[in-house]
């Protein structure tokens, strides 16, 4: 599932192609990804000019010239691709050949460019919100982990106020925006914290280590263009390269890169997480996390 680094990579790829262009028409191929009726999206988006492309949590945002925003949630398999408009009226599924095989919504921009939301499993969503509604939706998310509002002390205080398993806490978008299963597993490993630890048992120094680890893995993944496990593609249709740097995620049974013990898999809230039992002890221990290689 695309997380913060994947959404950020898509946003950075879309900006040069989309900003400044006008939405001439909206083609809805699969209306089940829309939050509101298709006719409303066609009416409200057509004629508007894209003034910015941004990200909030795991969402891609198309900012329009009237202050409204089109929110695109990537779901499990979504990608947003700027593609040259093909000639003719071919079936949407074959129109872009292998570049986009499952188009759900197509924004037809001026000067012959199509902005294609491609989503094979159709768990993603598209929603056009006015300025006030967009701000209200943004306010439902926690702080951006790469932003100035996310601080070590702030993280520690919010952890102390909860008793959730820390991996589950990290995945709660109301607490922290954009972190998903991949980067929660990786950050907890770097910080030396067991994924099932209760948040209120995390010490201040451990919270500071986790803060550093979260920012480190997210920034490194953005530099690598995100992580492709199965489906993720960037705005150019390419794969992310951070998968080569994963230390624990999806590495069950493989040796830990620090201590050579086998990586284990644990199911929390019906989702798998991965950890090293030696480097991430279940009980808090007075230890300093090793420096990442």
N, C-alpha and C positions, 0 to 999 in steps of 0.2 A: 504494500500500500504506500503510495507517495506520502512522504512526511515533509517536514519543513525544508530540508535541503533540496528535495526533488521539486517542490513547488517553487522555491526560490530560483532554482536553475531554469525552470520553464519560464518564469517571469523575466529573467534577464535575457533569455533568448527571444522572447516576444517583443520586448520594448522597441528595438530598432525597426522591426517589421510593422508593428501595429500603431504606434503612437503617431497621431496626426492624420490618420485615415478615418474616413467616414463609413459608418455602417449603412450600406444601401438597402440591404434586405436580410432577413433572418429566415433560414430554412430549418424547420424542426422535423427531423427524421424519426426520432423516438420521443414522444411527448412525456413518457414516464420519468424522464430525468428533470422535468420542469417542476418547480414549486407552484407556479401559477399557470393559468391556461396559456396555450401556445399563442392564441390570437393577441393576448395582452403583450407578450414579449415582442411579437412582430410589430405591434403598433408603437410601443414605447421606445424600442431600441432603434428602429429604422430612422435614418436621417441624423442621428447623433454622431458626433465625432469623438474618437478615442483620444483623451488627453493624457492618460497615464496608464501604466500597467503596474500593479502592486501585488503584495502578498499579505495576507493576514492568516496566521496559523498555517493550516495546510491548504488554504484557498487561494486561487488566482483571481485577482480583481481587475476588471476592465473599468477604468474611471472615465466617465463621459462628460461632455462639455456643459451639461445642465446640472452637474453635481451628483447625478445618480451614478450607481455602481452596479455592474453585472458581476455577481459572485459565482465563481465556478469551483465547486468542490470536486476534487479529482477522484473521490471514492477509492476503489481498490485498483482500478486499471486505467484510470483516465489520463489523457494527454491533450494538450492544446497545441495545435500545429498550424503554422502559417504556410499555406500551400498555394501555388499558382492555380488560378481557376481553369479547369480543363474545358475545352470546347465541347459543345454538344450537351445533350441532356441525359447522360448515362445514369444508370442506377447509382444511388448514393454509395452503395457498398463497394462498387467497382470503379467509381468515378476517379478515385485518386490512386488506383492500383494498389501497390503494397504500402504506400505511405500512410494511408488511413483506411483500414478495412472495416471499422465499426463506427462510422460517423453517427453522432446523435443530434448535435446541433451545429449548424454551419452559419457563421456570420459572414455574409458576402460584403467585403469592403470595396471601396473605390480602387481604381487602378488595377483591377484584375486579381486581387488577392482574396483568398478565402481563409478565414480563421475557423479551424475545424476542431470541435470538441469530440475526440475519438475515445470511446469507452466500451470495451467488449462486454463487460459484465453489467454495465449500466447501474452501478451503485453510486455514481457521482450525481451531482445536481447542478442546475443552472437557475439562478434567481436574479431578477432585475429589481433593485431597491432604490427608492429615492434617498436623498442625502440623509435625512433623519433616520429612516429605517436602517440604512447601512451602518450608521454610527451606533445604533442600538444593537445590531447584530455583532458588530465588532466588540462592543462592551461585554458580551457574554463570554469572551475568551480571557484567559489569564494573560500575564505579561509575556512579551516576546523574549525568548531566552537569549537572544543576541542583542537585545536593547538595553538601554540604561536603566530601565525600571526593574530589571531582574538583577538583584544584588545578593551576595552571600548571606547577609543578615536577614534580608527579607525572606529568602528561601528557608532559612533555619526557623524563623518565627512561624511561618505557615506550616512547616512540617510538624512543629511542636503542637500545633492546634488540631492535629488529626491523628487517628490511630490506624489508618489504612496501611496495607502492605505498600512499601515505597514504590515498587514497580507500577502498581495500580494507580497510585497517586500521580506519578509522572505522566501517565496516559490520560488523565482527566484534563480535558482542554479548558475547563473552567479554572484550573489551577495554574497551568503552564501551556502556552500556545505552541502547537506544532510538533511536539515530541511524540513519537509513536514507538512501536515495539522494538524496532531495530536500534534506535539511538538511546532508548531507555536501557536496553541490555548493555550496550557498549559503554554508556556513561557510568552505570553502576559498577561495571567491571573496573574501569579506570579509577573510580573512587574507592574501590575495595569494599563495597556495601552489598550485602546479600539482598536479592530482589524481594524476599518475603519479610525483611525487617519491617517492624512497625515504624511509621514515620516519627512518632513521638519519642523513639529511642535513639534517634540520630543526634549525635553531639554537634556542637557548633563547628568544630574543626572538620568533622565529616561532611557537614553541609557545605562548608567552603570548598572542600575537595570535590564534592559533587557538582557544585556550581562551575568550577573550573572544567571539570570533565564534560559536562553538558555543552558548554561553549566550545570546547576543543573539538569534540566529535562532530558537532554541527558545522563548524567552520571548515574542518578538514573535508567533510563530505561535500560541502558546497564547492570547495576548490577542485574536488574530483568529479564534479558534475552529478552528484547523487549516487544512489545505490540501485542497481538493477538486480533484483533477485529473479523475477520472472517477466514482468510486464512493463515496468517503468521505461518511458522514453522522454528525452528532453524535447525542446521545441524544434530541434533539427531532425528528430526521429532517431537519435542515437542513444546508446546505453550509458548509464552512469558507471564510473570506475571505482567508487569507494568500496565495493564489495570485496576487492582484493585486500583491503586493509582491515576488514572485520576481525575482531579478536575472539568474540564469543558467539555472536548471533549466527544461528543456523549451522553451528559447528559441533553439534552433539557428538561426543566420543573422540573428537580430535584433541591433540595435546594443547594445553594452555601455552600461550606464547611466552609466559613469564615463568611458570613452574613445571610445565610438562604434564601436569595431572589432566585427566580427561575432562573436557567440558561436559557439563550436564544440562539437561533440559528440565524445566519445571513448569507446570501448568498453573497459572493464576488467573482467576476470573475467566476460565475457558480459553485462555490464550497462552501460547508457549513463550517462555523466557529462557535465556541461556546464561550460564554463570560458571565460574570456577569455584568448587567447594573449598579449595585451599586459600585462594586469594580473596575470596568473599565469604568469610565465616558468618554463620547464622547469628552468632552473638557478637555484640560490639566488643572490639578488642582495641587496646591502646597501640595502634600501629600507624605507621606512615605509609601512605600509598606509594608504591614504586613509581619512579619516573617513567613515563611512557616512552617506548623506544622510538 
